[in-house]
Amino acid sequence: MKNLRLKAARAGLDMSQEQLAETVGVTRQTIGMIEAGKFNPSLQLCIAICKALGKTLNDLFWEDDKHER
């Protein structure tokens, strides 16, 4: 499942995948794979991404009927 909320939050801050990756200590490819739904990040990485984007875990990673699947 693609993570469109992560991509939108990143784009909303005019931040590239490379910039986010550098901020949280991973590769650009890792961020791309998370956004594409091809990699499940650790909780630690999810928290780092949320902090970097000023979002909560619920905002970016929680699945429910209100968000796309």
Distance bins in CASP14 RR format, pairs under 12 A and 6 or more apart:
PFRMAT RR
TARGET T0000
AUTHOR 0000-0000-0000
RMODE 2
METHOD distances of the structure
MODEL  1
1 34 0 0 0 0 0 1 0 0 0 0 0
1 35 0 0 0 0 0 1 0 0 0 0 0
1 36 0 0 0 0 1 0 0 0 0 0 0
1 37 1 0 1 0 0 0 0 0 0 0 0
1 38 0 0 0 0 1 0 0 0 0 0 0
1 39 0 0 0 0 0 1 0 0 0 0 0
1 40 0 0 0 0 0 1 0 0 0 0 0
1 61 0 0 0 0 0 1 0 0 0 0 0
1 63 1 0 0 1 0 0 0 0 0 0 0
1 67 0 0 0 0 1 0 0 0 0 0 0
1 68 0 0 0 0 1 0 0 0 0 0 0
1 69 1 0 1 0 0 0 0 0 0 0 0
2 8 0 0 0 0 0 1 0 0 0 0 0
2 32 0 0 0 0 0 1 0 0 0 0 0
2 33 0 0 0 0 0 1 0 0 0 0 0
2 34 0 0 0 0 1 0 0 0 0 0 0
2 35 1 0 0 1 0 0 0 0 0 0 0
2 36 1 0 0 1 0 0 0 0 0 0 0
2 37 1 0 1 0 0 0 0 0 0 0 0
2 38 0 0 0 0 1 0 0 0 0 0 0
2 39 0 0 0 0 0 1 0 0 0 0 0
2 63 0 0 0 0 0 1 0 0 0 0 0
2 67 0 0 0 0 0 1 0 0 0 0 0
2 68 1 0 0 1 0 0 0 0 0 0 0
2 69 0 0 0 0 1 0 0 0 0 0 0
3 9 0 0 0 0 1 0 0 0 0 0 0
3 10 0 0 0 0 1 0 0 0 0 0 0
3 31 0 0 0 0 1 0 0 0 0 0 0
3 32 0 0 0 0 1 0 0 0 0 0 0
3 33 0 0 0 0 1 0 0 0 0 0 0
3 34 1 0 1 0 0 0 0 0 0 0 0
3 35 1 0 1 0 0 0 0 0 0 0 0
3 36 1 0 0 1 0 0 0 0 0 0 0
3 37 1 0 1 0 0 0 0 0 0 0 0
3 38 0 0 0 0 0 1 0 0 0 0 0
3 39 0 0 0 0 1 0 0 0 0 0 0
3 40 0 0 0 0 0 1 0 0 0 0 0
3 41 0 0 0 0 1 0 0 0 0 0 0
3 46 0 0 0 0 0 1 0 0 0 0 0
3 49 0 0 0 0 1 0 0 0 0 0 0
3 53 0 0 0 0 0 1 0 0 0 0 0
3 55 0 0 0 0 0 1 0 0 0 0 0
3 59 0 0 0 0 0 1 0 0 0 0 0
3 60 1 0 0 1 0 0 0 0 0 0 0
3 61 1 0 0 1 0 0 0 0 0 0 0
3 62 0 0 0 0 0 1 0 0 0 0 0
3 63 0 0 0 0 0 1 0 0 0 0 0
3 67 0 0 0 0 1 0 0 0 0 0 0
3 68 0 0 0 0 1 0 0 0 0 0 0
3 69 0 0 0 0 0 1 0 0 0 0 0
4 10 0 0 0 0 0 1 0 0 0 0 0
4 11 0 0 0 0 0 1 0 0 0 0 0
4 34 0 0 0 0 0 1 0 0 0 0 0
4 35 1 0 0 1 0 0 0 0 0 0 0
4 36 0 0 0 0 0 1 0 0 0 0 0
4 37 0 0 0 0 1 0 0 0 0 0 0
4 60 0 0 0 0 0 1 0 0 0 0 0
4 61 0 0 0 0 0 1 0 0 0 0 0
4 67 0 0 0 0 1 0 0 0 0 0 0
4 68 1 0 1 0 0 0 0 0 0 0 0
4 69 0 0 0 0 0 1 0 0 0 0 0
5 11 0 0 0 0 0 1 0 0 0 0 0
5 12 0 0 0 0 0 1 0 0 0 0 0
5 34 0 0 0 0 0 1 0 0 0 0 0
5 35 0 0 0 0 1 0 0 0 0 0 0
5 37 0 0 0 0 0 1 0 0 0 0 0
5 49 0 0 0 0 0 1 0 0 0 0 0
5 50 0 0 0 0 0 1 0 0 0 0 0
5 53 0 0 0 0 1 0 0 0 0 0 0
5 55 0 0 0 0 1 0 0 0 0 0 0
5 56 0 0 0 0 0 1 0 0 0 0 0
5 57 0 0 0 0 0 1 0 0 0 0 0
5 58 0 0 0 0 1 0 0 0 0 0 0
5 59 1 0 0 1 0 0 0 0 0 0 0
5 60 1 0 1 0 0 0 0 0 0 0 0
5 61 0 0 0 0 1 0 0 0 0 0 0
5 62 0 0 0 0 1 0 0 0 0 0 0
5 63 0 0 0 0 0 1 0 0 0 0 0
5 64 0 0 0 0 0 1 0 0 0 0 0
5 66 0 0 0 0 0 1 0 0 0 0 0
5 67 1 0 0 1 0 0 0 0 0 0 0
5 68 1 0 0 1 0 0 0 0 0 0 0
5 69 0 0 0 0 0 1 0 0 0 0 0
6 12 0 0 0 0 0 1 0 0 0 0 0
6 13 0 0 0 0 0 1 0 0 0 0 0
6 15 0 0 0 0 0 1 0 0 0 0 0
6 17 0 0 0 0 0 1 0 0 0 0 0
6 20 0 0 0 0 1 0 0 0 0 0 0
6 24 0 0 0 0 0 1 0 0 0 0 0
6 30 0 0 0 0 0 1 0 0 0 0 0
6 31 0 0 0 0 1 0 0 0 0 0 0
6 32 0 0 0 0 1 0 0 0 0 0 0
6 33 0 0 0 0 0 1 0 0 0 0 0
6 34 1 0 0 1 0 0 0 0 0 0 0
6 35 1 0 1 0 0 0 0 0 0 0 0
6 36 0 0 0 0 0 1 0 0 0 0 0
6 37 0 0 0 0 1 0 0 0 0 0 0
6 39 0 0 0 0 0 1 0 0 0 0 0
6 41 0 0 0 0 1 0 0 0 0 0 0
6 45 0 0 0 0 0 1 0 0 0 0 0
6 46 0 0 0 0 1 0 0 0 0 0 0
6 49 1 0 0 1 0 0 0 0 0 0 0
6 50 0 0 0 0 1 0 0 0 0 0 0
6 52 0 0 0 0 0 1 0 0 0 0 0
6 53 1 0 0 1 0 0 0 0 0 0 0
6 54 0 0 0 0 0 1 0 0 0 0 0
6 55 0 0 0 0 1 0 0 0 0 0 0
6 57 0 0 0 0 0 1 0 0 0 0 0
6 59 0 0 0 0 1 0 0 0 0 0 0
6 60 1 0 1 0 0 0 0 0 0 0 0
6 61 1 0 0 1 0 0 0 0 0 0 0
6 62 0 0 0 0 0 1 0 0 0 0 0
6 67 0 0 0 0 0 1 0 0 0 0 0
6 68 0 0 0 0 0 1 0 0 0 0 0
7 13 0 0 0 0 0 1 0 0 0 0 0
7 15 0 0 0 0 0 1 0 0 0 0 0
7 16 0 0 0 0 0 1 0 0 0 0 0
7 17 0 0 0 0 1 0 0 0 0 0 0
7 20 0 0 0 0 0 1 0 0 0 0 0
7 31 0 0 0 0 1 0 0 0 0 0 0
7 32 0 0 0 0 1 0 0 0 0 0 0
7 34 0 0 0 0 1 0 0 0 0 0 0
7 35 1 0 1 0 0 0 0 0 0 0 0
7 36 0 0 0 0 1 0 0 0 0 0 0
7 37 0 0 0 0 0 1 0 0 0 0 0
7 49 0 0 0 0 0 1 0 0 0 0 0
7 53 0 0 0 0 0 1 0 0 0 0 0
7 60 0 0 0 0 1 0 0 0 0 0 0
7 68 0 0 0 0 0 1 0 0 0 0 0
8 15 0 0 0 0 0 1 0 0 0 0 0
8 35 0 0 0 0 1 0 0 0 0 0 0
8 53 0 0 0 0 1 0 0 0 0 0 0
8 55 0 0 0 0 0 1 0 0 0 0 0
8 59 0 0 0 0 0 1 0 0 0 0 0
8 60 0 0 0 0 1 0 0 0 0 0 0
8 67 0 0 0 0 0 1 0 0 0 0 0
8 68 0 0 0 0 0 1 0 0 0 0 0
9 15 0 0 0 0 1 0 0 0 0 0 0
9 20 0 0 0 0 1 0 0 0 0 0 0
9 31 0 0 0 0 0 1 0 0 0 0 0
9 34 0 0 0 0 0 1 0 0 0 0 0
9 35 0 0 0 0 0 1 0 0 0 0 0
9 49 0 0 0 0 1 0 0 0 0 0 0
9 50 0 0 0 0 1 0 0 0 0 0 0
9 51 0 0 0 0 0 1 0 0 0 0 0
9 52 0 0 0 0 1 0 0 0 0 0 0
9 53 1 0 1 0 0 0 0 0 0 0 0
9 54 1 0 0 1 0 0 0 0 0 0 0
9 55 1 0 1 0 0 0 0 0 0 0 0
9 56 0 0 0 0 0 1 0 0 0 0 0
9 59 1 0 0 1 0 0 0 0 0 0 0
9 60 1 0 0 1 0 0 0 0 0 0 0
9 61 0 0 0 0 0 1 0 0 0 0 0
10 16 1 0 0 1 0 0 0 0 0 0 0
10 17 1 0 0 1 0 0 0 0 0 0 0
10 18 0 0 0 0 0 1 0 0 0 0 0
10 19 0 0 0 0 1 0 0 0 0 0 0
10 20 1 0 1 0 0 0 0 0 0 0 0
10 21 0 0 0 0 0 1 0 0 0 0 0
10 23 0 0 0 0 0 1 0 0 0 0 0
10 24 0 0 0 0 0 1 0 0 0 0 0
10 28 0 0 0 0 0 1 0 0 0 0 0
10 31 1 0 0 1 0 0 0 0 0 0 0
10 32 0 0 0 0 1 0 0 0 0 0 0
10 34 0 0 0 0 0 1 0 0 0 0 0
10 35 1 0 0 1 0 0 0 0 0 0 0
10 49 0 0 0 0 1 0 0 0 0 0 0
10 50 0 0 0 0 0 1 0 0 0 0 0
10 52 0 0 0 0 1 0 0 0 0 0 0
10 53 1 0 0 1 0 0 0 0 0 0 0
10 54 0 0 0 0 0 1 0 0 0 0 0
10 55 0 0 0 0 1 0 0 0 0 0 0
10 60 0 0 0 0 1 0 0 0 0 0 0
11 17 0 0 0 0 1 0 0 0 0 0 0
11 19 0 0 0 0 0 1 0 0 0 0 0
11 20 0 0 0 0 0 1 0 0 0 0 0
11 35 0 0 0 0 0 1 0 0 0 0 0
11 53 0 0 0 0 0 1 0 0 0 0 0
12 20 0 0 0 0 0 1 0 0 0 0 0
12 53 0 0 0 0 1 0 0 0 0 0 0
12 54 0 0 0 0 0 1 0 0 0 0 0
12 55 0 0 0 0 0 1 0 0 0 0 0
13 19 0 0 0 0 1 0 0 0 0 0 0
13 20 0 0 0 0 1 0 0 0 0 0 0
13 23 0 0 0 0 0 1 0 0 0 0 0
13 49 0 0 0 0 0 1 0 0 0 0 0
13 52 0 0 0 0 1 0 0 0 0 0 0
13 53 1 0 0 1 0 0 0 0 0 0 0
13 54 0 0 0 0 1 0 0 0 0 0 0
13 55 0 0 0 0 1 0 0 0 0 0 0
14 20 0 0 0 0 0 1 0 0 0 0 0
14 53 0 0 0 0 0 1 0 0 0 0 0
15 21 0 0 0 0 1 0 0 0 0 0 0
15 22 0 0 0 0 1 0 0 0 0 0 0
15 23 0 0 0 0 1 0 0 0 0 0 0
15 24 0 0 0 0 0 1 0 0 0 0 0
15 28 0 0 0 0 0 1 0 0 0 0 0
15 31 0 0 0 0 1 0 0 0 0 0 0
15 49 0 0 0 0 0 1 0 0 0 0 0
15 52 0 0 0 0 1 0 0 0 0 0 0
15 53 1 0 0 1 0 0 0 0 0 0 0
15 54 0 0 0 0 0 1 0 0 0 0 0
16 22 0 0 0 0 1 0 0 0 0 0 0
16 23 0 0 0 0 0 1 0 0 0 0 0
16 28 1 0 0 1 0 0 0 0 0 0 0
16 31 0 0 0 0 1 0 0 0 0 0 0
16 32 0 0 0 0 0 1 0 0 0 0 0
16 35 0 0 0 0 0 1 0 0 0 0 0
17 23 0 0 0 0 0 1 0 0 0 0 0
17 24 0 0 0 0 0 1 0 0 0 0 0
17 26 0 0 0 0 1 0 0 0 0 0 0
17 27 0 0 0 0 1 0 0 0 0 0 0
17 28 1 0 1 0 0 0 0 0 0 0 0
17 29 0 0 0 0 1 0 0 0 0 0 0
17 30 0 0 0 0 1 0 0 0 0 0 0
17 31 1 0 1 0 0 0 0 0 0 0 0
17 32 1 0 1 0 0 0 0 0 0 0 0
17 33 0 0 0 0 0 1 0 0 0 0 0
17 34 0 0 0 0 1 0 0 0 0 0 0
17 35 1 0 0 1 0 0 0 0 0 0 0
17 36 0 0 0 0 0 1 0 0 0 0 0
17 49 0 0 0 0 0 1 0 0 0 0 0
17 52 0 0 0 0 0 1 0 0 0 0 0
18 24 0 0 0 0 0 1 0 0 0 0 0
18 25 0 0 0 0 0 1 0 0 0 0 0
18 26 0 0 0 0 0 1 0 0 0 0 0
18 27 0 0 0 0 1 0 0 0 0 0 0
18 28 1 0 1 0 0 0 0 0 0 0 0
18 29 0 0 0 0 0 1 0 0 0 0 0
18 30 0 0 0 0 0 1 0 0 0 0 0
18 31 0 0 0 0 1 0 0 0 0 0 0
18 32 0 0 0 0 0 1 0 0 0 0 0
19 25 0 0 0 0 0 1 0 0 0 0 0
19 26 0 0 0 0 0 1 0 0 0 0 0
19 28 0 0 0 0 1 0 0 0 0 0 0
19 31 0 0 0 0 1 0 0 0 0 0 0
19 52 0 0 0 0 1 0 0 0 0 0 0
19 53 0 0 0 0 0 1 0 0 0 0 0
20 26 0 0 0 0 1 0 0 0 0 0 0
20 27 0 0 0 0 0 1 0 0 0 0 0
20 28 0 0 0 0 1 0 0 0 0 0 0
20 30 0 0 0 0 1 0 0 0 0 0 0
20 31 1 0 1 0 0 0 0 0 0 0 0
20 32 0 0 0 0 1 0 0 0 0 0 0
20 34 0 0 0 0 1 0 0 0 0 0 0
20 35 0 0 0 0 1 0 0 0 0 0 0
20 41 0 0 0 0 0 1 0 0 0 0 0
20 45 0 0 0 0 0 1 0 0 0 0 0
20 48 0 0 0 0 1 0 0 0 0 0 0
20 49 1 0 0 1 0 0 0 0 0 0 0
20 50 0 0 0 0 0 1 0 0 0 0 0
20 51 0 0 0 0 0 1 0 0 0 0 0
20 52 1 0 0 1 0 0 0 0 0 0 0
20 53 1 0 0 1 0 0 0 0 0 0 0
20 54 0 0 0 0 0 1 0 0 0 0 0
20 55 0 0 0 0 0 1 0 0 0 0 0
20 60 0 0 0 0 0 1 0 0 0 0 0
21 27 1 0 1 0 0 0 0 0 0 0 0
21 28 1 0 1 0 0 0 0 0 0 0 0
21 29 0 0 0 0 1 0 0 0 0 0 0
21 30 1 0 0 1 0 0 0 0 0 0 0
21 31 1 0 1 0 0 0 0 0 0 0 0
21 32 0 0 0 0 1 0 0 0 0 0 0
21 33 0 0 0 0 0 1 0 0 0 0 0
21 34 0 0 0 0 1 0 0 0 0 0 0
21 35 0 0 0 0 0 1 0 0 0 0 0
21 41 0 0 0 0 0 1 0 0 0 0 0
21 45 0 0 0 0 0 1 0 0 0 0 0
21 48 0 0 0 0 0 1 0 0 0 0 0
21 49 0 0 0 0 1 0 0 0 0 0 0
21 52 0 0 0 0 1 0 0 0 0 0 0
22 28 0 0 0 0 1 0 0 0 0 0 0
22 30 0 0 0 0 0 1 0 0 0 0 0
22 31 0 0 0 0 1 0 0 0 0 0 0
22 48 0 0 0 0 0 1 0 0 0 0 0
22 52 0 0 0 0 1 0 0 0 0 0 0
23 31 0 0 0 0 1 0 0 0 0 0 0
23 45 0 0 0 0 0 1 0 0 0 0 0
23 48 1 0 0 1 0 0 0 0 0 0 0
23 49 0 0 0 0 1 0 0 0 0 0 0
23 50 0 0 0 0 0 1 0 0 0 0 0
23 51 0 0 0 0 1 0 0 0 0 0 0
23 52 1 0 1 0 0 0 0 0 0 0 0
23 53 0 0 0 0 1 0 0 0 0 0 0
23 54 0 0 0 0 0 1 0 0 0 0 0
24 30 0 0 0 0 1 0 0 0 0 0 0
24 31 0 0 0 0 1 0 0 0 0 0 0
24 34 0 0 0 0 0 1 0 0 0 0 0
24 41 0 0 0 0 1 0 0 0 0 0 0
24 42 0 0 0 0 0 1 0 0 0 0 0
24 44 0 0 0 0 1 0 0 0 0 0 0
24 45 1 0 0 1 0 0 0 0 0 0 0
24 46 0 0 0 0 1 0 0 0 0 0 0
24 47 0 0 0 0 1 0 0 0 0 0 0
24 48 1 0 1 0 0 0 0 0 0 0 0
24 49 1 0 1 0 0 0 0 0 0 0 0
24 50 0 0 0 0 1 0 0 0 0 0 0
24 51 0 0 0 0 1 0 0 0 0 0 0
24 52 1 0 1 0 0 0 0 0 0 0 0
24 53 0 0 0 0 1 0 0 0 0 0 0
25 31 0 0 0 0 1 0 0 0 0 0 0
25 41 0 0 0 0 0 1 0 0 0 0 0
25 44 0 0 0 0 0 1 0 0 0 0 0
25 45 0 0 0 0 1 0 0 0 0 0 0
25 48 1 0 0 1 0 0 0 0 0 0 0
25 49 0 0 0 0 0 1 0 0 0 0 0
25 52 0 0 0 0 1 0 0 0 0 0 0
26 32 0 0 0 0 1 0 0 0 0 0 0
26 33 0 0 0 0 1 0 0 0 0 0 0
26 34 0 0 0 0 1 0 0 0 0 0 0
26 39 0 0 0 0 1 0 0 0 0 0 0
26 41 0 0 0 0 1 0 0 0 0 0 0
26 42 0 0 0 0 0 1 0 0 0 0 0
26 44 0 0 0 0 0 1 0 0 0 0 0
26 45 1 0 0 1 0 0 0 0 0 0 0
26 46 0 0 0 0 0 1 0 0 0 0 0
26 48 0 0 0 0 1 0 0 0 0 0 0
26 49 0 0 0 0 1 0 0 0 0 0 0
26 52 0 0 0 0 0 1 0 0 0 0 0
27 33 0 0 0 0 1 0 0 0 0 0 0
27 34 0 0 0 0 0 1 0 0 0 0 0
27 39 0 0 0 0 0 1 0 0 0 0 0
27 45 0 0 0 0 0 1 0 0 0 0 0
28 34 0 0 0 0 0 1 0 0 0 0 0
28 35 0 0 0 0 0 1 0 0 0 0 0
29 35 0 0 0 0 0 1 0 0 0 0 0
29 36 0 0 0 0 0 1 0 0 0 0 0
29 38 0 0 0 0 0 1 0 0 0 0 0
29 39 0 0 0 0 1 0 0 0 0 0 0
30 36 0 0 0 0 0 1 0 0 0 0 0
30 37 0 0 0 0 0 1 0 0 0 0 0
30 38 0 0 0 0 0 1 0 0 0 0 0
30 39 1 0 0 1 0 0 0 0 0 0 0
30 40 0 0 0 0 0 1 0 0 0 0 0
30 41 1 0 0 1 0 0 0 0 0 0 0
30 42 0 0 0 0 0 1 0 0 0 0 0
30 45 0 0 0 0 1 0 0 0 0 0 0
30 48 0 0 0 0 0 1 0 0 0 0 0
30 49 0 0 0 0 0 1 0 0 0 0 0
31 37 0 0 0 0 0 1 0 0 0 0 0
31 38 0 0 0 0 0 1 0 0 0 0 0
31 39 0 0 0 0 1 0 0 0 0 0 0
31 41 0 0 0 0 1 0 0 0 0 0 0
31 45 0 0 0 0 1 0 0 0 0 0 0
31 48 0 0 0 0 0 1 0 0 0 0 0
31 49 0 0 0 0 1 0 0 0 0 0 0
31 52 0 0 0 0 0 1 0 0 0 0 0
31 53 0 0 0 0 0 1 0 0 0 0 0
32 38 0 0 0 0 1 0 0 0 0 0 0
32 39 1 0 0 1 0 0 0 0 0 0 0
32 41 0 0 0 0 0 1 0 0 0 0 0
32 49 0 0 0 0 0 1 0 0 0 0 0
33 39 1 1 0 0 0 0 0 0 0 0 0
33 40 0 0 0 0 1 0 0 0 0 0 0
33 41 0 0 0 0 1 0 0 0 0 0 0
33 45 0 0 0 0 0 1 0 0 0 0 0
34 40 0 0 0 0 1 0 0 0 0 0 0
34 41 1 0 1 0 0 0 0 0 0 0 0
34 42 0 0 0 0 0 1 0 0 0 0 0
34 45 0 0 0 0 1 0 0 0 0 0 0
34 46 0 0 0 0 1 0 0 0 0 0 0
34 48 0 0 0 0 0 1 0 0 0 0 0
34 49 1 0 0 1 0 0 0 0 0 0 0
34 60 0 0 0 0 1 0 0 0 0 0 0
34 61 0 0 0 0 1 0 0 0 0 0 0
35 41 0 0 0 0 0 1 0 0 0 0 0
35 49 0 0 0 0 0 1 0 0 0 0 0
35 60 0 0 0 0 0 1 0 0 0 0 0
35 61 0 0 0 0 0 1 0 0 0 0 0
37 61 0 0 0 0 0 1 0 0 0 0 0
37 63 0 0 0 0 0 1 0 0 0 0 0
37 68 0 0 0 0 0 1 0 0 0 0 0
37 69 0 0 0 0 0 1 0 0 0 0 0
39 45 0 0 0 0 1 0 0 0 0 0 0
39 46 0 0 0 0 0 1 0 0 0 0 0
40 46 0 0 0 0 1 0 0 0 0 0 0
40 61 0 0 0 0 1 0 0 0 0 0 0
41 47 0 0 0 0 1 0 0 0 0 0 0
41 48 0 0 0 0 1 0 0 0 0 0 0
41 49 1 0 0 1 0 0 0 0 0 0 0
41 50 0 0 0 0 0 1 0 0 0 0 0
41 57 0 0 0 0 0 1 0 0 0 0 0
41 60 0 0 0 0 0 1 0 0 0 0 0
41 61 0 0 0 0 1 0 0 0 0 0 0
42 48 0 0 0 0 1 0 0 0 0 0 0
42 49 0 0 0 0 0 1 0 0 0 0 0
42 61 0 0 0 0 0 1 0 0 0 0 0
43 49 0 0 0 0 0 1 0 0 0 0 0
43 50 0 0 0 0 0 1 0 0 0 0 0
43 57 0 0 0 0 1 0 0 0 0 0 0
43 61 0 0 0 0 1 0 0 0 0 0 0
44 50 0 0 0 0 0 1 0 0 0 0 0
44 51 0 0 0 0 0 1 0 0 0 0 0
44 57 0 0 0 0 0 1 0 0 0 0 0
45 51 0 0 0 0 0 1 0 0 0 0 0
45 52 0 0 0 0 0 1 0 0 0 0 0
45 57 0 0 0 0 0 1 0 0 0 0 0
45 60 0 0 0 0 0 1 0 0 0 0 0
45 61 0 0 0 0 0 1 0 0 0 0 0
46 52 0 0 0 0 0 1 0 0 0 0 0
46 53 0 0 0 0 0 1 0 0 0 0 0
46 55 0 0 0 0 0 1 0 0 0 0 0
46 56 0 0 0 0 0 1 0 0 0 0 0
46 57 1 0 0 1 0 0 0 0 0 0 0
46 58 0 0 0 0 0 1 0 0 0 0 0
46 59 0 0 0 0 0 1 0 0 0 0 0
46 60 1 0 0 1 0 0 0 0 0 0 0
46 61 1 0 1 0 0 0 0 0 0 0 0
46 62 0 0 0 0 0 1 0 0 0 0 0
47 53 0 0 0 0 0 1 0 0 0 0 0
47 54 0 0 0 0 0 1 0 0 0 0 0
47 55 0 0 0 0 0 1 0 0 0 0 0
47 56 0 0 0 0 1 0 0 0 0 0 0
47 57 1 0 0 1 0 0 0 0 0 0 0
47 60 0 0 0 0 0 1 0 0 0 0 0
47 61 0 0 0 0 1 0 0 0 0 0 0
48 54 0 0 0 0 0 1 0 0 0 0 0
48 55 0 0 0 0 0 1 0 0 0 0 0
48 57 0 0 0 0 0 1 0 0 0 0 0
48 60 0 0 0 0 0 1 0 0 0 0 0
49 55 0 0 0 0 1 0 0 0 0 0 0
49 56 0 0 0 0 0 1 0 0 0 0 0
49 57 0 0 0 0 1 0 0 0 0 0 0
49 59 0 0 0 0 0 1 0 0 0 0 0
49 60 1 0 0 1 0 0 0 0 0 0 0
49 61 0 0 0 0 1 0 0 0 0 0 0
50 56 1 0 0 1 0 0 0 0 0 0 0
50 57 1 0 1 0 0 0 0 0 0 0 0
50 58 0 0 0 0 1 0 0 0 0 0 0
50 59 1 0 0 1 0 0 0 0 0 0 0
50 60 1 0 1 0 0 0 0 0 0 0 0
50 61 1 0 0 1 0 0 0 0 0 0 0
50 62 0 0 0 0 0 1 0 0 0 0 0
51 57 0 0 0 0 0 1 0 0 0 0 0
51 59 0 0 0 0 0 1 0 0 0 0 0
51 60 0 0 0 0 0 1 0 0 0 0 0
52 60 0 0 0 0 0 1 0 0 0 0 0
53 59 0 0 0 0 1 0 0 0 0 0 0
53 60 1 0 0 1 0 0 0 0 0 0 0
53 61 0 0 0 0 0 1 0 0 0 0 0
54 60 0 0 0 0 1 0 0 0 0 0 0
55 61 0 0 0 0 1 0 0 0 0 0 0
55 62 0 0 0 0 0 1 0 0 0 0 0
56 62 0 0 0 0 1 0 0 0 0 0 0
57 63 0 0 0 0 0 1 0 0 0 0 0
58 64 0 0 0 0 1 0 0 0 0 0 0
58 66 0 0 0 0 0 1 0 0 0 0 0
58 67 0 0 0 0 1 0 0 0 0 0 0
59 66 0 0 0 0 0 1 0 0 0 0 0
59 67 0 0 0 0 1 0 0 0 0 0 0
60 67 0 0 0 0 1 0 0 0 0 0 0
61 67 0 0 0 0 1 0 0 0 0 0 0
62 69 0 0 0 0 0 1 0 0 0 0 0
63 69 1 0 0 1 0 0 0 0 0 0 0
END
